[in-house]
Amino acid sequence: MNLKKSLKPIQKKLSKTHHAYATIRQVFPHLLTLENKEILDYYNVKNVEALAEHIEHIKRVLTQKEAHFQETLDEMKGCFCQDAKGEFKYLYPSKKEAERQVAYSFKSKNIKLKTYPCPYHCGWHLSRLA
C-alpha cells in the first residue's frame, strides 16, 4: 500500500476544513477571533461539513443578489449606520483615515475612540470607549 496515496483523502479533508473556517473568518471579520468550535456554535451547525454547506448556501444567495446589491450600493454611495442619538455616523473610507481621527480626537480633545468596520462593508466608523 502506498502511504502517500492513502494520506491523500485525509489531506483533502483537512484542506477543506481549513478552507471553511478561513472563508468564514475572511468574509466576516467580526468572527475573526472565534475558535473553530465557537464558529460552529455561532452558525448552529454540528460539524465542518454542515458549515461548508452553509458557506455554499451563502455563496448561492449572494450570487443571486449581487446585481441588485451593486445597484443599491451605487445608489446609496455609503451606509445608513446611526449612532445612539439616531444621527448618521460618519463613514471613513479607509481604516488609516479613521485611525488618524482617533489619534486627533485623543490628542486635541482627550476623547478615546476606537475604529470598527461598517457592518455594510462600506468603510470604517468610530465609537467612543467607556
N, C-alpha and C positions, 0 to 999 in steps of 0.2 A: 504494500500500500504506500502510495506516495504521500508523505506528510504534508508537503506544500499544497498538494491538491485537496487534502482533507481539511486543511485550515481555511481554505477559500470561503466556504459558507459562513464560518464564524467571523472572518474578517469583513465580509459583506454586511453581516448583521450589525456588527459594531459600527461600521461606517454609517449605516442607515440610522442607527441610534444617535450617534454623534450629530449627524446632519439634522435630525428632527429637533433636537434641543438647540443646536446652533441657529437654526432658522428662526425658532421662536424668540430667542434672545436678540437676534439681529433685527427682526421686524418689530418687536415690541420691547423697546429699551427699558420700560418700567419693570420688566421681568428679568432683567439682566443679572440681578444679584440672587435670584432664586436658585435653590438646588434642584436637581432633576426631579426628585420626589415632590417638591413644592410646585413645580410646573405641572406635573400630572394632577395634583390636587386642585390647582387653580383652574384647569380645564375640565375637572371632574371626570378624568379618564383613569383607567387602571394600569395601563401599560404603554410602552412606547409605540406599539403598533396602532393602538387607538389614537394616540397623539398624531402619528403620521397620517392617519385617515382624516383627522380633524384639520391638519395642515392642508391636505389636498382639497377638502371641502372649502376652506378659506380661500384657497387659490381659485377654485371654480367661481365662487361668489364674487371675488374681487375682479376676476377677468370679465365677468358678465357686467359688472357695474363700472368698469374702468372708464369707458367712454363717457358715461353720464357724470361720473365723479370729476373727470378732467374738465368737462364743460362747466360744472358747478364751481370748481376751483377757479377757472378762468373768469367766471362772472364775479366771484367773491373777492379775488385778489387779496385774501387774508383770512383771518379767522374771526369768530364771534365770541371768543372767550371773555368772560366778565369777572370782575373782582367781587368781593363780598358786598360792596355797595351797589352792584348792578351796573357799574360802568365798564366800558370795553377796555380790555387790557392792551397795553402797548405791545406790539409784536416786533421783536428784533430778528432780522433775517439770518443772523449768524450767532453762534454761541460766543464768539470772540467779542462781538459788539455788546452783547448782553453782559458779559463779564466786565467789560470796560465801564458800563453803567454801574455795576455792583461796586467796583472799586471807587468810582467817582462819588457815589452816594455815601459810602462809608467815610471817605476822606473829607468831603465837604460838609456833610450833614450828620455824620456818625450814625447813619441808618444801615443796619445789617440786612442784606438781601441775599437771596440765592437764585440761581438760574434753574430753569427746568424746561424740557421740550414741550412745545404746544401739543396738546393731545390730538389735534387735527393735522399734525406734521407740517405746519406752515412756517415754523420758525421757533423762537425762544421767548419765554416770558420770565418775569421776575416775581419773587414772592418774599415778603418780609419774614425774617427769622424772629422767633419769640425771644 
